């Protein structure tokens, strides 16, 4: 199926940095042993296959005894979602599910495979249900009734498949270029609504043509030559030990939230082989899921020591080091994991977060965060983290532009709110900086004026000294005049005060400077002539 997808979509990357582990299970009993509890509930439909996602790894469960293609559709469907997440920002839900359904019903063989074949259930739904208005279909999100309500969800999937089928295969693939343009615009971060108008043109015409296409019930399929590029002799094949087999199944049970069953099977694995890195890793995952970080750390450290070439073991050991407050070990384990697998996004992300806490290491944190965003463009949290680091580096324009882009293209409220919060934080800081700059300028101006006054005082002192020196000798020796002055008119050039309450006023009367002193400035009286005085002056 991977080769088929690569042939049909040759420009897309197919491989995640996280491992995908497939279990071929011989019968229903062995299949049920690994299913989540909700799939085992009474009355639940028994799937033929299951795709399990987690941040660190993916699991595929398939029954080898299932008739025909039973089980493959669910696995193919989820694998398409994985590939889309590796190549596009968060796709509109109709296209995400439409592509997953379109390729999910593929008939795969080594040679020619069939694409575009509808399922009887899809055809029945389209035949007996009212079409969803195209404007509504294009705007469906994970929170919409069409994605949750039982009476609406079947038609949403069926019509999403039909619209994708029309764009890929309708009128002898006449619209394939439009879909290709739409995907290209999305890859370039064009908001979905704008991309739809630019790629598809008049949406009313598209809605009319889709309605005619569905009512015709003529859904063609085509064969595609997809040779398997992988050959068995390219791989080293070995039989798993009993301990490894048990540990691998135990890891699945941890991920599907069956801790009691996981513990039993992992304990069996450790009884068979205490030195099994897989079994120790599985026990660490189990205790981490149970919030027992001390025990989790012990098993993760053991797994990393037992298998230094396991990037997962080193990644989990970094988690344990973080919990016990050992930042040096956190970084050491993460860097070991990334040497083994440079594209393992969980380790890239956490190392970026770790370095971002240290201001001098922000440039490397930024580089790693951008790498995570390029490896998983659908995960908006990587972009928000990148914008946060840019803001920490005081590159506010870049941070704001990236946050605004997230708001424009995000498909859920959590991402939009995260970007909006960052924007508001940047705005608040810029306002603080503007206010601080304003205060600094005011202080600078105040200092400038103060210096001017001091300079003026120095000049006046010099003038007064010059006048004193030009007086006759006897005048210089005469004592300073004291007592009350009836009237003096002039400009006050300077005022100086001294302890305890002395005030000297320099009065300029037509170029003649006079120094007037009050020994107690509290006794000086003031009048405002032709203007109102200030209370308390």
C-alpha positions in Angstrom: 0.0 0.0 0.0 2.9 2.4 0.7 4.3 1.8 -2.8 0.8 2.4 -4.2 0.5 5.7 -2.3 4.0 6.7 -3.3 3.2 6.1 -7.0 -0.1 7.9 -6.8 1.3 10.9 -4.8 5.0 10.9 -5.9 5.9 14.3 -4.4 4.8 13.4 -0.8 7.1 12.0 1.9 5.8 8.7 3.2 8.0 7.9 6.2 7.6 9.3 9.8 10.6 9.5 12.1 8.5 7.4 14.6 8.4 3.7 14.1 5.4 1.8 12.7 5.2 -1.7 14.1 2.8 -4.1 12.4 1.4 -7.2 14.1 0.1 -10.0 11.8 -2.3 -11.9 14.1 -3.3 -15.5 13.2 -6.9 -15.4 14.5 -9.7 -13.6 16.3 -8.4 -14.7 19.8 -4.9 -13.3 19.3 -6.4 -10.2 17.7 -8.7 -9.6 20.7 -5.8 -10.0 23.1 -4.4 -6.6 21.9 -7.6 -4.6 21.3 -8.6 -1.6 23.5 -11.5 -2.3 25.9 -14.1 -0.3 24.0 -13.6 -2.6 21.0 -14.2 -5.6 23.3 -17.4 -4.2 24.8 -20.6 -6.3 24.3 -22.2 -5.4 21.0 -19.2 -3.6 19.6 -18.4 -4.4 15.9 -15.3 -6.5 15.6 -12.8 -4.8 13.2 -10.6 -6.7 10.9 -7.7 -4.4 11.6 -6.7 -1.5 13.8 -4.2 1.4 13.5 -3.0 2.8 16.9 -1.3 6.2 17.0 0.8 7.7 19.8 3.4 10.5 19.7 6.3 8.0 19.9 5.2 5.2 17.7 2.4 3.6 15.6 1.0 0.1 15.8 -0.9 -1.8 13.1 -3.0 -4.8 14.1 -4.2 -7.1 11.3 -5.9 -10.5 11.3 -4.4 -12.8 8.8 -7.5 -15.0 8.8 -9.9 -12.2 7.9 -11.8 -12.8 4.6 -11.0 -10.6 1.6 -9.9 -7.1 2.5 -11.6 -7.0 5.8 -9.4 -5.0 8.1 -7.3 -3.4 5.5 -9.6 -0.4 4.9 -9.2 0.8 8.5 -5.4 0.5 8.4 -5.1 2.1 5.0 -7.4 4.9 6.0 -5.3 5.8 9.1 -2.0 5.4 7.3 -3.2 8.0 4.7 -4.0 10.4 7.7 -0.4 9.8 8.9 1.0 10.7 5.5 -1.1 13.8 5.2 0.1 15.0 8.6 3.7 14.6 7.4 3.1 16.8 4.3 0.4 19.4 4.9 -0.7 21.9 7.6 -4.0 20.7 9.2 -6.0 19.7 6.1 -9.7 20.7 5.9 -11.6 17.8 7.4 -13.6 17.0 4.3 -10.3 16.5 2.3 -8.5 14.7 5.1 -11.3 12.1 5.4 -12.0 12.1 1.7 -8.5 11.2 0.8 -8.4 8.6 3.5 -11.6 7.0 2.2 -10.5 7.2 -1.4 -7.2 5.4 -0.8 -8.6 3.3 2.0 -10.7 1.2 -0.4 -7.8 0.5 -2.7 -7.3 -3.1 -3.9 -3.5 -3.7 -3.6 -1.4 -6.3 -5.4 2.2 -6.6 -6.5 1.7 -5.2 -10.0 -1.5 -3.4 -10.8 -3.7 -2.0 -8.0 -7.2 -0.5 -8.2 -7.9 3.0 -7.0 -11.3 4.8 -6.8 -13.5 1.8 -6.1 -16.5 2.7 -3.9 -17.8 0.6 -1.1 -21.4 -0.6 -1.1 -22.0 1.3 2.2 -20.8 4.6 0.7 -23.0 4.2 -2.4 -26.0 3.3 -0.2 -25.5 6.4 2.0 -25.2 8.7 -1.1 -28.3 7.2 -2.7 -30.5 7.5 0.4 -29.3 10.7 2.0 -29.7 14.4 1.3 -26.6 16.2 0.1 -24.8 18.4 2.6 -24.6 22.0 1.2 -21.1 22.4 -0.1 -20.4 25.6 1.9 -21.2 23.5 5.1 -19.2 20.5 4.0 -16.1 22.7 3.4 -16.3 24.1 6.9 -16.9 20.9 9.0 -14.4 20.7 11.9 -13.8 18.1 14.6 -16.3 19.9 16.8 -19.1 20.0 14.1 -22.3 17.9 14.4 -21.5 16.4 11.0 -18.4 14.8 12.6 -20.1 13.5 15.8 -23.8 12.9 15.4 -24.7 9.4 14.2 -27.4 10.6 11.9 -25.0 13.0 10.0 -21.5 11.4 10.2 -22.1 8.7 7.6 -23.2 11.3 5.0 -20.2 13.5 5.8 -17.8 10.6 5.1 -19.7 9.5 2.0 -19.9 13.0 0.5 -16.3 13.8 1.4 -15.3 10.7 -0.5 -17.5 11.7 -3.4 -16.1 15.2 -3.7 -12.5 13.8 -3.5 -13.4 11.2 -6.1 -14.9 13.9 -8.4 -11.8 16.1 -8.1 -9.4 13.2 -8.6 -11.2 11.1 -11.3 -14.3 13.0 -12.5 -14.6 13.7 -16.3 -11.5 11.6 -17.0 -9.4 13.3 -14.3 -10.2 16.8 -15.7 -10.2 18.3 -12.2 -7.1 16.7 -10.9 -5.0 19.8 -11.6 -7.5 21.8 -9.5 -7.0 19.5 -6.5 -3.3 19.5 -7.0 -3.4 23.4 -7.0 -5.5 23.3 -3.8 -3.0 21.0 -2.0 -0.1 23.2 -3.2 -1.8 26.3 -1.8 -2.4 24.6 1.5 1.2 23.5 1.7 2.1 27.2 1.3 -0.1 28.1 4.3 -2.9 29.6 2.3 -6.1 29.6 4.5 -8.5 26.8 3.3 -11.3 29.1 2.3 -9.1 31.3 0.1 -7.4 28.2 -1.3 -10.7 26.7 -2.3 -11.8 29.8 -4.1 -8.5 30.1 -6.0 -8.3 26.5 -6.9 -11.9 25.5 -7.6 -13.3 28.9 -8.9 -17.0 29.3 -8.5 -18.1 27.1 -5.6 -21.7 27.2 -6.7 -20.7 25.5 -10.0 -18.6 23.0 -8.1 -21.7 22.2 -5.9 -23.9 21.8 -9.0 -21.4 19.5 -10.7 -20.9 17.4 -7.6 -24.6 16.9 -7.3 -24.9 15.7 -10.9 -21.8 13.4 -10.4 -23.3 11.8 -7.3 -26.8 11.3 -8.9 -25.2 9.7 -11.9 -23.7 6.9 -9.6 -21.0 6.4 -12.2 -17.9 6.3 -10.1 -15.0 5.0 -12.2 -11.9 3.4 -10.9 -8.5 2.9 -12.5 -5.6 0.6 -12.3 -2.2 1.9 -11.3 1.1 0.1 -11.7 2.7 0.1 -8.3 5.6 -2.2 -8.2 6.9 -3.1 -4.7 10.2 -1.3 -4.4 11.1 -3.2 -1.2 12.5 -6.7 -1.6 12.8 -9.3 1.1 16.5 -9.6 0.7 17.0 -6.0 1.6 16.0 -6.7 5.2 17.6 -8.7 8.0 15.0 -11.2 9.2 15.1 -13.0 12.5 12.7 -14.7 14.8 11.8 -12.7 17.9 12.6 -14.3 21.2 9.6 -15.2 23.5 10.6 -12.3 25.7 10.7 -9.8 22.8 7.4 -11.0 21.5 5.8 -10.6 24.9 7.4 -7.2 25.4 6.1 -6.0 22.0 2.6 -7.0 22.8 2.9 -5.5 26.3 3.8 -2.1 24.7 0.6 -2.3 22.6 -1.5 -3.0 25.8 0.0 0.0 27.5 -1.0 2.2 24.5 -4.5 0.9 24.5 -4.9 1.5 28.2 -5.0 -2.0 29.5 -2.5 -1.7 32.3 -3.3 -4.8 34.2 -3.0 -7.0 31.2 0.2 -5.1 30.2 1.8 -5.7 33.6 1.2 -9.5 33.4 2.7 -9.9 30.0 5.6 -7.6 30.7 6.4 -9.4 33.9 6.4 -12.7 32.0 8.9 -11.1 29.5 11.2 -10.0 32.3 11.1 -13.4 33.9 12.2 -15.0 30.7 14.9 -12.3 30.1 15.9 -9.7 32.7 18.3 -8.2 30.1 15.6 -7.5 27.5 15.7 -3.8 26.7 12.2 -4.0 25.1 10.7 -5.5 28.3 12.4 -2.9 30.5 11.2 -0.2 28.2 7.7 -1.6 28.3 7.6 -1.6 32.1 8.9 2.0 32.1 6.0 3.0 29.8 3.5 1.1 32.0 4.7 2.9 35.2 4.8 6.3 33.4 1.2 5.7 32.3 0.4 5.0 36.0 2.2 8.2 37.1 4.8 6.3 39.1 7.8 8.2 37.7 10.3 6.7 40.1 9.8 3.2 38.9 9.4 4.3 35.3 12.8 6.0 35.6 14.4 2.9 36.9 13.2 0.8 33.9 13.9 3.4 31.3 17.5 3.9 32.5 17.9 0.1 32.4 16.6 -0.1 28.9 18.9 2.6 27.7 21.9 0.9 29.3 20.9 -2.5 27.8 20.4 -1.1 24.3 22.4 2.0 23.7 21.3 1.9 20.0 17.6 2.2 20.8 16.5 5.8 20.3 13.2 5.0 22.0 15.0 3.7 25.1 17.2 6.9 25.2 14.2 9.1 24.7 12.3 7.5 27.5 15.4 7.7 29.7 15.4 11.4 29.1 11.9 11.6 30.4 13.0 9.8 33.6 15.9 12.2 34.0 13.6 15.1 33.7 11.4 13.8 36.4 14.3 13.4 38.9 15.6 16.9 38.1 18.8 16.0 36.2 19.0 18.4 33.2 22.4 17.3 32.1 21.1 13.7 31.7 18.0 14.9 29.9 20.1 16.5 27.2 22.6 13.6 27.0 19.9 11.0 26.5 18.0 13.2 23.9 21.1 13.9 21.9 21.9 10.1 21.9 18.4 9.5 20.6 18.8 12.0 17.8 22.2 10.7 16.7 20.4 7.3 16.2 17.3 8.8 14.6 17.6 12.6 13.7 14.0 12.8 12.5 12.4 11.5 15.7 10.1 14.4 16.3 9.3 13.8 20.0 13.0 14.0 20.9 13.5 17.0 18.6 10.6 18.8 20.3 11.7 18.1 23.9 15.3 19.0 23.3 14.1 22.3 21.8 12.0 23.0 24.9 14.9 22.0 27.2 17.3 24.4 25.4 14.8 27.2 25.2 14.8 27.5 29.0 18.5 28.8 28.7 18.7 32.1 27.0 22.1 31.7 25.6 21.0 28.5 23.8 17.9 30.0 22.2 19.4 29.8 18.6 19.8 26.0 18.7 16.3 25.7 20.3 14.9 27.7 17.4 16.6 25.5 14.9 15.2 22.4 16.5 11.7 23.8 16.8 11.7 24.7 13.1 12.9 21.2 12.2 10.0 19.7 14.2 7.6 22.0 12.3 9.0 20.9 9.0 8.7 17.2 9.9 5.2 17.5 11.2 3.6 20.5 9.4 0.1 19.5 10.6 1.0 20.0 14.2 0.5 23.7 14.9 2.1 23.4 18.4 5.5 23.3 16.7 4.9 26.6 15.0 3.5 28.2 18.2 6.7 27.0 20.0 8.8 28.4 17.3 7.0 31.8 17.6 7.5 31.7 21.3 11.2 31.2 21.0 11.4 34.0 18.5 9.6 36.2 21.0 12.1 35.2 23.7 14.9 36.3 21.3 13.1 39.7 21.0 12.4 39.0 17.3 8.9 40.2 17.7 8.0 40.9 14.1 8.9 37.3 13.1 7.1 35.9 16.1 3.9 37.9 15.4 3.9 37.0 11.7 4.1 33.3 12.5 1.4 33.5 15.2 -0.9 35.3 12.8 -0.3 32.6 10.2 -1.3 29.9 12.7 -4.5 31.8 13.5 -5.3 32.0 9.8 -4.7 28.3 9.0 -5.4 26.4 12.3 -8.4 24.0 12.3 -9.1 24.0 16.0 -9.7 26.5 18.8 -6.8 25.3 21.0 -4.2 26.2 18.4 -5.8 29.5 17.6 -6.1 30.4 21.3 -2.4 29.5 21.8 -1.3 31.7 19.0 -3.6 34.5 20.1 -2.2 34.4 23.6 1.3 34.7 22.3 0.3 37.7 20.2 -1.3 39.4 23.2 1.9 38.7 25.2 4.1 40.2 22.5 1.8 43.3 22.2 1.9 43.8 26.0 5.7 43.7 26.0 5.9 46.1 23.1 3.6 48.5 24.9 5.9 48.2 28.0 8.9 48.9 25.9 7.2 51.9 24.3 6.3 53.2 27.8 9.8 52.6 29.0 11.3 54.4 26.0 9.0 57.3 26.6 10.0 57.5 30.3 13.7 57.3 29.2 13.2 60.1 26.8 11.4 62.2 29.4 14.2 61.6 31.8 16.8 62.5 29.2 15.0 65.7 28.5 14.8 66.4 32.2 18.6 65.9 32.5 19.2 68.1 29.5 17.2 70.9 31.0 18.9 70.5 34.4 22.3 70.7 32.7 21.1 73.9 30.9 20.2 75.4 34.3 23.5 74.4 35.8 25.3 75.9 32.8 23.3 79.1 33.2 24.1 79.2 36.9 27.8 78.8 36.1 27.6 81.6 33.5 25.8 83.9 36.0 28.4 83.1 38.7 31.1 84.1 36.2 29.3 87.4 35.4 28.9 88.2 39.0 32.6 87.5 39.7 33.6 89.6 36.7 31.4 92.5 38.1 33.1 92.2 41.5 36.5 92.3 40.0 35.8 95.5 38.0 34.7 97.5 41.1 37.0 99.9 42.9 39.1 98.3 45.6 37.3 100.1 48.4 33.9 98.9 47.0 35.1 95.3 47.1 36.0 95.7 50.7 32.7 97.2 51.6 30.4 94.9 53.6 27.5 93.4 51.8 24.3 95.4 52.0 21.7 94.0 54.3 18.1 94.9 55.3 14.9 95.3 53.4 14.7 96.7 49.9 11.7 98.7 49.0 11.4 97.6 45.4 13.6 95.9 42.8 12.5 94.9 39.3 14.2 92.3 37.1 14.3 88.7 35.9 15.1 86.0 38.3 18.0 84.2 36.7 18.6 81.5 39.2 17.5 80.3 42.6 19.6 78.2 45.0 18.6 76.8 48.3 20.7 75.5 51.1 20.4 74.0 54.5 18.5 74.7 56.7 16.3 77.2 54.9 18.6 79.6 53.0 17.6 80.8 49.6 19.7 82.9 47.2 18.0 84.6 44.3 20.0 86.0 41.4 18.1 89.0 40.0 19.0 90.5 36.6 18.0 94.3 36.5 18.8 95.5 33.1 22.1 93.6 33.0 23.0 94.4 36.6 23.1 91.2 38.7 22.1 91.3 42.3 22.2 88.4 44.7 19.4 88.5 47.2 19.4 86.2 50.2 16.7 85.0 52.6 17.9 83.2 55.7 14.5 81.5 56.1 12.8 80.9 52.8 9.6 80.0 54.7 9.2 83.7 55.5 9.4 84.8 51.8 6.1 86.0 50.6 4.9 85.8 47.0 2.2 87.5 45.1 0.8 86.7 41.6 0.2 89.9 39.7 -2.5 89.7 37.1 -2.9 86.0 37.6 -4.3 83.6 40.1 -1.9 82.3 42.6 -1.4 78.6 43.4 -2.9 77.4 46.6 -0.1 76.4 49.0 2.6 77.9 46.9 
